[in-house]
């Protein structure tokens, strides 16, 4: 007997197959039951007619509770009206366990309750759809970069120093000394790029910011490509190309998930176009104009970093992701290269997405040993901890650049889910480390 995943049922019309999963819901009475079975890849309606199964199996089907686990054997029948486009005409079933009463009901539950039961909430239609879209985003990133000749490398999670300052570090004991949980894999990614030319790091990162906003997590996943011999335009082109490829993949392969999330595909289609690119000074002038005419309220003034209201205004104005480049160097990291035509500006880029804010932060890196050493000292960072990083500028330094992309913010943006805590299986926030 062939075991088949629900997502593949349309390829087995008329065949007898076995599905294995959990009861999502059931209805019916008398001699006919409709069992909605989920297996993670989708939901299938299993039509259970008393005349077609043994009396023992029919009684077992009637006694199933939500999330009971079972195996069902039957004939696949294509039906456009059925969930997923196919249903199963049941011949027999085997129950592994009749589940205890499930704590998450159809009634409204508060976010605290749902987060306390996150290990069970993941089984809901909406949360399963989010996890599948998250998977598609990850696989699309990898596919695009692999096709562009990038190599995936790993950066350490334990680090001896900060990447972007010490105020948001998690410190931990490390044998006879101290270590920190990584804020970014970028610095080590630069070392790998000097070996392989084009690389990307993808892994968890940690920020000890005491932030409670819907856009922040203390543990999140970040994708960080790094390119040797790259300028700012190449960094921007790579980020835009990858995001647009990802949009195309979701539209093609996650149609049911978008439907389960009540996400209009036309919104995503509208984002698959050239991303506007503007310099920080132009963006600042626009924001000041909108403040003056009362379009929005913000404390922003030229020279400041952008806050959530400012990012929201820019995203809504353009109606698609927008790239802001050439930032005041004071608001950017020490390793960013300055613009030769205007040394007050850093050659950085942020991609601001509608509803999600900043999803990408990138830059050209400073390749001069003397300049970088002076920056480290200027920021009062421990020079000895960065000696290996300075070595990259002593042995074959080249212009190079890259970016970091927050996975959860990107999933939030693409799916229209308001809070990033739903875009990671088990969120870690200022107030939550359970379950």
Buried (B, 14 or more C-beta within 10 A) or exposed (E): EEEBBBBBBEEBEEEBBBBBBBBBBBEBEEEEBBBBBBBBBBBBBBBBBBEBBEEEBBEBBEEBEBBBBBBBBBBBBEBEEBBBBBBBBBBBBEBEEBBEEBEBEEEEBEEEEBBBBBEBBBBBBBBBBBBBBBEBBBEBBBBBBEEBEBBBBEBEBEBBBBBBEBEBBBEEEEEEEEBBBBBBBBBBBBBBBBEBBBBBBBBBBBBBEEBEEBBBBBBBBBBBBBBBEBBBEBBBEBBBEBBBBBBBBBBEBBEBBBEBBEBEBEBBEEBBEEBBBBBBBEBBEBBBEBBEEEBBEBEBEEEBBBEEBBBBBBBEBBEBBBBBBBBBBEEBBBBBBBBEEEEEBBBBBBBBBBBBBBBBBBBBBBBEBEEBBEBBEEBEBEEEEBEEBBEBBEEEBBBBBBBBBBBBBBBBBBBBBEBBBBBBEBBBBBEBEEE
